Amino acid sequence: MANETRVSNVSEIEKCRAKIRGAGDLVDCLTPEQAQFCNCSLSFGDGYFCKNPRRNEIIENTEKLQSKLNPLSGVSQSDNQE
């Protein structure tokens, strides 16, 4: 069965990367190579949305990683939404 090869990244979020799309509630998955096998992804157009219940944690982890890799990147997206 095809569903048997799909994995749920609910417990494996350390491999996930995501970002908020615009000012709405949509969250873009930044790991499309994993998204095609994830039960928490929603295929849309040529990308995927993250529907993981822990997606806010995934966004925070992604922002932390980006700031470590590029410390001059400025203010994080979540800071801009206040």
N, C-alpha and C positions, 0 to 999 in steps of 0.2 A: 504494500500500500504506500502511496506517496506521502501520506501524513506521518508514517513511521520514520521517514528520513528528516522530517522537520524537527527543529529543536526549539524549545522555549528559552529565550534569553532572560527570562525573569530572574533566574538564579545565576546567570552568567553575564552580568552586565559589564564586567571589567573589559570585555572585548568590544563593547558597544560604544559608538560615538554618535552624538545627535546635537542639533541646534534648533532653536525656535525659529519658525518662519514668520517674519513680519511681526505684527503686533497681536496676532491671534493666538489660538490654542494649538495650532498645528506644529508638529515637531518633525523636522526632516531627519531621516536616518542617514548618517554619513558613512555607513559601512554596508553598501549595497551587496557586497560579496557574501555577507552574513544574512542580510535581510531576506534574501530569497529562500532561506531555510528556517527563518524565525517565525514562530506562531504569533508574535507580537507586532509584526510589520503589516502594512497595508500598501500594496502596490498601487501607484497612481502615476500615470504618464510614464516618464522614463526614470522615475525614482520611487522612493518608499517613504511612507510616514511611519513614525514610531508610535505604537500604541501600548508600549510596555507600561505597566502600572508604576514602575520606578523610573519613568522617563525624566523626571526632574532631577533625579540623582545622576542619571546618565549625562544630562546637559551640564551639570556642575562638574562632573569628572572630565568631560570634554574641555570645558573652559579652563580648568586647572592644568590639564595637559598642554593646552595651547599656550597658556601663559608661561609655563616652564620652557616650552620650546621657543617662544618668541616673547620675552619679557617686556618688550617695547610695544606690544600690541594695543595697549591702552585699556580702556574700561570694558568690562565684560558686558555681554548682551543683557544679562539679567539685571545689571545695575542701571541700564538705560531705560528699563520699563517702569520705573517708579513714577 
